[in-house]
Amino acid sequence: MLVPSEFARLAVVHGTVATVSDPHEIANVCGMKGVEFMIENGKTVPFKFNFGAPSCVPATVFETAGAVLDATDVEKLLQREEIKYLSEMMNFPGVLNKDEEVMKKISAAHKLSKPVDGHAPGLRGEQAKQYIEAGIFTDHECFTREEALDKLQHGMKIIIREGSAAKNFDALIGLLNDWPDRILFCSDDKHPDSLVLGHINQLCARAVAKGFDIFNILKAACVNPVVHYKLDVGLLREGDPADFIVVKDLENFEVVKTFIDGQLVAENGNSNIKSQKTGLINNFSCDKKQVSDFEIPVPIDHSPVTVPVIEALDGQLITNRLSFSPKVSDGNIISDTEKDILKIVVVNRYNNAPAAIAFIKNFRLKQGALASSVAHDSHNIVAVGVDDESICQAVNLVIQHKGGVSFFKEDVEMIVPLPVAGLMSNEDGYKIAEQYSLIDKVVKDAGSTLGSPFMTLSFMALLVIPHLKLSDKGLFDGDRFEFIK
């Protein structure tokens, strides 16, 4: 939710001196111009951003995205000095089936000696081996120890992710001492309020508390990423850039000072990086919606006996597929708050089209609706609510501001605007963290028991993660990689 320069302001306080960052979200919205925006904005601050060339724009053909990057575009990006790797290859069916365009992108990275990031949730055994043999050597999508171990044994490096919604640290950290050269840490999709509290330093402290070897922990946090991605980041060797941190102790990892290229960029919880003025880039072109756009009339000939329901799982990107008898009122299928079966919609943000509508469990809202233009990977508008009026109002707040996260109920109307591609704010990062905390609290006060409701919402349109998701074109089976008929 922050542009690179604002992310840097917050991250250096916790001892982060560099990132490996995939700009595929903004690329899915704005194409090459989006990647250029990230690179140029990152250059305005003393921080080491290492961007990847997005490999999957669009992520799938089953949703509407704002741009396309083909193999020629990807190769052009990979030739740039600022582009250090090929970003996560989410199209693992394309890899397994040796899709020509997919293989061209991987080949371009290999030709330029740049690593290829993986994304293969649930892939095991022979399929995992085949995916890795294509020259893909990392994965941050493992959610069980068994899956991660299987991939490690086939030669892969495992990146342990701990974001705001997807939390895999506890499941995977047990592998660290046996595989210290092949484990890395990351925070994938971490909201600003979480970033204010800590970053990779939190994972180090948690690993210490669990009794892991301190040097293995430091390897995962500081050394393995630099070596794997061939980063121009100092490792305290003679002649290296002076990129280092001072911490109070090697238990809690409270950062006292952060240096980048010898420059003191943070001290005692305060950032020395100044906010930069940022221009806007966006791709948003749809009209406001009517309540009737979100109604599901019961078929005249018969009522459906059951409807498929997405089961959201707190702390995970994967979902389950359930089946429920729908609640009907005035000839329409509606949300059932008593059974926690709520309506979920995805609205095309790039042009006017009918909304895709389905049902979801585990949001547990009792009032109102929440909506977001951060909806991986194509970033259409996704919303969940207890009634069509609230859903419509929450969606229209996002449309009105050309991006943001919103909440609406009878007496409450809130939005955190995200005018940069509908994904990021160009305001002070600490201010955005505060605004986000407020809207997060309002959603939880309305009944949601999810740890991070907006982050979970953003993943409900992520088709490349099984099992059941919703795109702007319809309900999608992530196992069969096809629409539900």
C-alpha positions in Angstrom: 0.0 0.0 0.0 3.1 2.2 0.0 5.2 3.5 -2.9 8.8 2.2 -2.7 10.2 5.4 -1.2 7.7 5.3 1.7 8.2 1.6 2.3 11.9 2.4 2.7 11.3 5.1 5.3 9.5 2.6 7.5 11.6 -0.5 6.8 15.0 1.0 7.6 13.8 1.5 11.2 13.8 -2.3 11.6 17.2 -2.9 10.0 16.1 -3.6 6.4 18.7 -2.2 4.0 17.5 -3.8 0.7 14.6 -5.7 -0.8 14.0 -8.3 -3.5 10.8 -6.8 -4.8 8.4 -8.2 -7.5 6.5 -5.3 -9.2 4.0 -7.6 -10.9 1.0 -6.1 -9.1 1.5 -2.7 -10.7 2.6 -4.3 -14.0 -0.8 -6.1 -14.1 -2.4 -2.7 -13.9 -0.1 -0.4 -15.8 2.3 -2.6 -17.7 5.9 -1.5 -18.4 5.1 2.0 -17.2 4.2 0.6 -13.8 7.6 -1.2 -13.5 9.4 2.0 -14.6 7.5 3.9 -11.9 8.7 1.5 -9.2 12.3 1.7 -10.3 12.4 5.5 -10.6 10.6 6.1 -7.3 12.9 3.6 -5.6 15.9 5.7 -6.8 14.7 8.8 -4.9 15.8 7.4 -1.5 19.1 5.8 -0.1 17.8 2.2 -0.1 18.7 -0.8 -2.2 15.7 -2.0 -4.2 16.2 -5.0 -6.4 13.3 -5.4 -8.7 12.3 -8.4 -10.8 10.9 -8.7 -14.3 7.3 -9.8 -13.8 6.8 -13.2 -15.4 3.0 -13.5 -15.4 1.2 -10.4 -16.7 -1.6 -11.2 -16.8 -1.4 -14.0 -14.2 -4.0 -16.0 -16.1 -6.3 -15.7 -19.1 -9.3 -16.3 -16.8 -9.5 -12.7 -15.5 -9.3 -9.1 -16.9 -6.0 -7.4 -16.3 -4.8 -3.9 -17.3 -1.8 -4.9 -19.3 0.2 -7.7 -21.0 4.0 -8.3 -20.8 5.1 -10.9 -23.4 8.4 -12.7 -23.5 9.9 -9.8 -25.6 8.9 -7.3 -22.9 10.3 -9.5 -20.2 13.6 -9.9 -21.9 13.9 -6.1 -22.3 13.4 -5.7 -18.6 15.9 -8.5 -17.7 18.5 -6.7 -19.7 18.3 -3.7 -17.3 20.8 -3.4 -14.5 18.1 -2.6 -12.0 16.3 -5.9 -12.8 18.0 -8.7 -10.8 15.8 -11.7 -11.5 12.7 -13.1 -13.2 9.8 -12.7 -10.8 7.8 -15.6 -9.4 6.7 -18.0 -12.1 3.1 -18.4 -11.0 2.0 -20.2 -14.2 3.2 -23.6 -13.0 0.9 -25.4 -15.3 2.6 -23.5 -18.1 6.0 -24.7 -16.9 4.8 -28.3 -16.6 3.2 -28.2 -20.0 6.3 -26.4 -21.5 4.2 -23.5 -22.8 6.3 -21.7 -25.4 5.8 -18.2 -24.0 6.6 -19.3 -20.4 9.7 -21.2 -21.5 11.0 -18.2 -23.5 10.8 -16.0 -20.3 12.7 -18.6 -18.2 15.2 -19.0 -21.0 15.8 -15.2 -21.2 16.6 -15.1 -17.5 19.0 -18.1 -17.8 20.7 -16.5 -20.8 21.5 -13.4 -18.7 22.5 -15.4 -15.6 19.6 -14.0 -13.6 17.8 -16.3 -11.1 14.1 -17.3 -11.6 11.7 -17.1 -8.7 9.2 -19.8 -8.2 5.5 -20.1 -7.1 4.2 -23.6 -6.9 1.7 -24.0 -4.0 1.0 -27.7 -3.3 3.3 -29.0 -6.0 4.9 -32.2 -4.8 6.9 -35.2 -6.1 7.5 -35.6 -9.8 5.7 -32.4 -10.7 7.8 -30.4 -8.2 10.9 -32.0 -9.7 9.8 -31.1 -13.2 9.1 -27.5 -12.2 12.5 -27.2 -10.5 14.3 -28.8 -13.4 13.0 -26.0 -15.6 15.6 -23.9 -13.7 13.4 -22.4 -11.0 15.1 -22.5 -7.6 12.9 -20.7 -5.0 9.4 -21.1 -3.6 7.7 -18.9 -1.0 4.3 -20.6 -1.3 4.9 -23.7 0.9 2.3 -24.1 3.6 3.4 -27.4 5.1 6.7 -28.8 6.3 6.2 -31.9 4.1 5.8 -29.8 1.0 8.8 -27.7 1.7 11.0 -30.7 2.6 10.0 -32.4 -0.7 11.1 -29.3 -2.6 14.3 -28.9 -0.6 15.2 -32.5 -1.4 14.8 -31.7 -5.1 17.3 -28.9 -4.9 15.0 -25.9 -4.3 15.5 -23.0 -1.8 12.6 -22.3 0.5 11.6 -18.8 1.4 9.7 -18.7 4.6 6.9 -16.1 4.3 5.2 -14.2 7.1 2.9 -11.5 5.8 -0.3 -9.9 7.2 -2.5 -12.8 6.1 -0.3 -15.6 4.9 1.7 -16.9 7.8 4.0 -19.9 7.2 6.8 -19.2 9.7 5.7 -21.7 12.4 5.0 -24.5 9.9 8.4 -24.2 8.2 11.0 -22.8 10.6 11.8 -26.3 11.9 13.7 -26.9 8.6 16.3 -24.1 9.3 19.0 -26.0 11.2 19.0 -28.9 8.7 19.0 -26.7 5.6 20.7 -23.4 6.7 22.1 -22.6 3.2 18.7 -23.0 1.5 16.3 -21.1 3.8 15.4 -17.4 3.3 12.9 -15.1 5.1 10.4 -12.8 3.5 7.4 -10.7 4.2 5.0 -11.2 1.3 2.0 -8.8 1.4 2.6 -7.0 4.7 0.3 -4.1 5.5 1.7 -0.7 6.7 0.4 -1.1 10.3 2.4 -4.4 10.6 5.5 -2.8 9.0 5.4 0.0 11.6 5.9 -2.7 14.3 8.6 -4.7 12.6 10.0 -6.5 9.5 12.5 -9.3 9.0 13.9 -8.5 12.5 10.7 -10.0 14.0 11.3 -13.3 12.3 14.9 -13.4 13.6 13.6 -12.8 17.2 11.0 -15.5 16.9 13.5 -18.0 15.6 15.9 -17.2 18.5 13.0 -17.7 20.9 12.4 -21.1 19.4 16.1 -22.0 20.1 17.5 -22.0 16.6 21.2 -21.4 15.9 21.9 -17.7 15.7 24.2 -18.0 12.8 21.7 -20.0 10.8 19.1 -17.4 11.5 21.4 -14.6 10.3 22.2 -16.6 7.2 18.5 -16.9 6.3 17.9 -13.2 7.0 21.1 -11.5 5.7 23.4 -13.8 3.7 21.4 -16.3 1.7 19.3 -13.6 -0.1 22.4 -11.6 -1.1 24.2 -14.6 -2.4 21.2 -16.2 -4.2 20.1 -13.0 -6.0 23.7 -11.7 -6.5 22.8 -8.4 -4.8 25.0 -5.4 -4.5 24.6 -5.4 -0.7 27.4 -5.5 1.7 28.2 -8.7 3.8 30.8 -7.0 5.9 33.7 -8.3 3.8 36.7 -6.2 3.0 35.8 -3.8 0.2 32.0 -4.3 0.6 29.6 -1.3 0.8 28.9 -0.4 4.4 25.4 -1.9 4.7 25.0 -3.0 8.3 22.9 -2.6 11.4 23.4 -2.2 15.1 21.0 -4.1 17.4 20.6 -4.0 21.2 21.0 -7.8 21.4 20.8 -10.9 19.3 17.6 -12.0 21.0 14.9 -9.4 20.4 16.6 -7.8 17.4 15.6 -4.3 18.4 17.5 -2.1 15.9 19.5 0.9 17.2 21.0 2.1 13.9 20.8 1.2 10.2 23.5 2.1 7.7 23.3 1.9 3.9 26.5 2.7 2.0 27.9 4.1 5.2 24.9 6.6 5.6 23.0 6.5 8.8 19.4 6.1 7.6 17.6 5.2 10.9 18.4 5.6 14.6 16.5 4.6 17.7 13.2 4.0 16.0 13.3 7.1 13.8 13.8 7.2 10.1 16.3 9.6 8.5 14.7 9.1 5.0 12.5 12.0 4.0 9.2 11.6 2.2 9.4 12.2 -1.5 6.8 13.9 -3.7 5.3 11.2 -5.9 3.4 11.5 -9.2 0.4 9.4 -9.9 0.0 6.5 -12.3 -3.3 4.6 -12.7 -5.6 2.6 -14.9 -9.2 2.8 -13.7 -12.1 3.1 -16.0 -15.5 1.9 -14.8 -18.7 3.7 -13.8 -20.4 3.5 -10.4 -22.7 0.5 -9.8 -26.4 0.1 -8.9 -27.6 -2.2 -6.1 -29.4 -4.3 -8.8 -25.9 -5.1 -10.3 -25.3 -7.4 -7.3 -28.6 -9.2 -7.1 -28.9 -12.9 -7.9 -32.4 -13.7 -9.0 -33.6 -17.3 -8.3 -34.1 -19.1 -11.6 -37.8 -19.1 -12.5 -37.9 -22.8 -13.2 -36.4 -23.9 -9.9 -34.4 -22.9 -6.9 -30.8 -24.2 -6.7 -30.5 -27.0 -4.1 -26.9 -26.0 -3.2 -24.4 -23.3 -4.3 -20.6 -23.6 -4.2 -19.0 -21.5 -1.4 -15.4 -20.3 -1.0 -14.1 -21.1 2.5 -11.5 -18.5 3.4 -8.8 -19.7 5.8 -7.3 -17.3 8.3 -3.5 -17.1 7.8 -3.6 -18.9 4.5 -3.9 -18.1 0.8 -5.5 -21.4 -0.1 -9.2 -21.8 0.2 -11.6 -24.7 0.5 -14.7 -25.5 -1.6 -17.9 -26.0 0.4 -21.5 -26.4 -0.6 -24.6 -24.8 1.0 -28.3 -24.4 0.6 -28.8 -20.7 -0.4 -31.0 -18.3 1.5 -33.7 -16.7 -0.6 -35.6 -13.5 -0.1 -38.0 -11.6 -2.5 -36.9 -13.9 -5.3 -33.2 -13.2 -4.8 -30.4 -15.3 -3.3 -28.9 -13.3 -0.5 -26.2 -13.5 2.2 -27.0 -15.6 5.3 -25.3 -14.0 8.3 -26.6 -16.7 10.7 -24.6 -19.4 8.8 -21.8 -16.9 7.9 -22.4 -17.4 4.1 -21.8 -13.9 2.7 -21.9 -12.6 -0.8 -18.6 -11.9 -2.5 -18.3 -9.9 -5.8 -15.5 -9.0 -8.2 -16.1 -5.9 -10.4 -14.0 -5.2 -13.5 -12.2 -2.0 -12.9 -10.9 -1.6 -16.4 -14.2 -1.3 -18.2 -17.9 -1.7 -17.6 -19.0 -5.3 -17.3 -21.4 -7.4 -15.2 -20.1 -8.2 -11.8 -19.1 -11.8 -10.9 -21.0 -12.9 -7.8 -20.5 -15.9 -5.5 -20.5 -16.8 -1.8 -17.9 -17.0 0.9 -17.5 -18.3 4.5 -15.4 -17.2 7.5 -15.5 -13.4 7.1 -18.2 -13.4 9.8 -19.4 -9.9 9.1 -22.7 -9.0 10.9 -23.0 -5.6 9.3 -22.0 -3.7 6.1 -19.4 -4.6 3.5 -15.7 -4.1 2.8 -14.2 -3.6 -0.7 -10.7 -3.3 -2.2 -9.0 -2.5 -5.5 -6.0 -4.5 -4.2 -7.1 -7.9 -5.5 -4.3 -10.2 -6.6 -3.3 -10.4 -9.4 -5.3 -8.4 -11.8 -6.6 -5.9 -9.2 -10.2 -5.6 -10.1 -12.5 -4.6 -7.2 -13.4 -7.3 -4.7 -16.0 -6.9 -2.0 -17.7 -9.0 0.7 -20.9 -7.9 2.5 -24.0 -8.8 4.3 -26.4 -7.1 1.9 -26.4 -5.7 -1.7 -26.8 -2.1 -0.7 -23.7 -2.2 1.5 -21.7 -4.0 -1.2 -22.7 -1.4 -3.8 -21.8 1.5 -1.5 -18.4 0.0 -0.6 -17.6 -0.7 -4.2 -18.7 2.8 -5.3 -16.4 4.4 -2.7 -13.5 2.6 -4.4 -14.6 3.6 -7.8 -15.1 7.2 -6.8 -11.5 7.4 -5.5 -10.1 5.3 -8.4 -8.7 2.8 -5.9 -8.6 2.1 -2.2 -9.8 -0.1 0.6 -13.3 0.8 1.9 -16.0 -0.1 4.4 -19.6 0.9 4.5 -22.5 0.2 6.8 -25.6 2.4 7.6 -23.8 4.9 9.8 -20.2 4.4 8.7 -18.5 5.3 5.4 -14.7 4.9 5.3 -12.0 4.7 2.7 -8.2 4.7 2.6 -7.5 6.0 -1.0 -4.8 4.3 -3.0 -4.5 6.6 -6.1 -1.2 5.0 -7.3 -2.5 2.3 -9.6 -5.3 1.6 -7.1 -2.6 -0.3 -5.1 -0.6 2.3 -3.2 -0.8 5.7 -1.5 1.5 8.6 -2.2 1.0 9.9 1.3 3.2 9.5 4.4 3.6 5.8 5.3 3.0 6.3 9.0 -0.2 8.2 8.3 -1.4 5.4 6.0 -0.6 2.8 8.6 -2.7 4.8 11.1 -5.7 5.1 8.6 -5.4 1.4 7.8 -5.5 0.4 11.5 -8.7 2.4 11.9 -10.5 0.8 9.0 -9.3 -2.6 10.0 -10.7 -2.0 13.5 -14.1 -0.9 12.1 -14.3 -4.1 10.0 -13.5 -6.2 13.1 -16.1 -4.3 15.1 -18.6 -5.2 12.4 -18.0 -8.8 13.3 -15.0 -10.1 11.2 -12.8 -12.4 13.2 -10.1 -12.6 10.5 -6.6 -11.5 11.6 -6.3 -9.3 8.5 -9.7 -9.0 6.7 -8.5 -6.8 3.8 -5.5 -8.9 3.1 -7.6 -12.1 3.1 -10.1 -10.3 0.8 -7.3 -9.4 -1.6 -6.4 -13.0 -2.1 -10.0 -14.2 -2.9 -9.4 -13.3 -6.6 -6.0 -15.0 -6.7 -6.7 -17.7 -9.2 -3.2 -19.3 -9.1 -3.7 -20.4 -5.5 -6.1 -23.4 -5.0 -8.8 -24.3 -4.5 -11.8 -22.1 -5.2 -11.5 -18.4 -6.1 -13.6 -15.7 -7.9 -12.4 -13.7 -10.9 -14.3 -10.9 -12.6 -15.3 -13.5 -15.2 -16.6 -16.1 -12.7 -16.0 -18.7 -10.1 -12.8 -20.6 -10.7 -11.5 -24.1 -9.8 -7.8 -23.6 -9.0 -7.2 -27.4 -9.1 -8.6 -28.0 -12.6 -7.6 -24.5 -13.7 -11.0 -23.9 -15.2 -14.3 -22.1 -14.5 -16.9 -23.8 -12.4 -19.8 -24.6 -14.8 
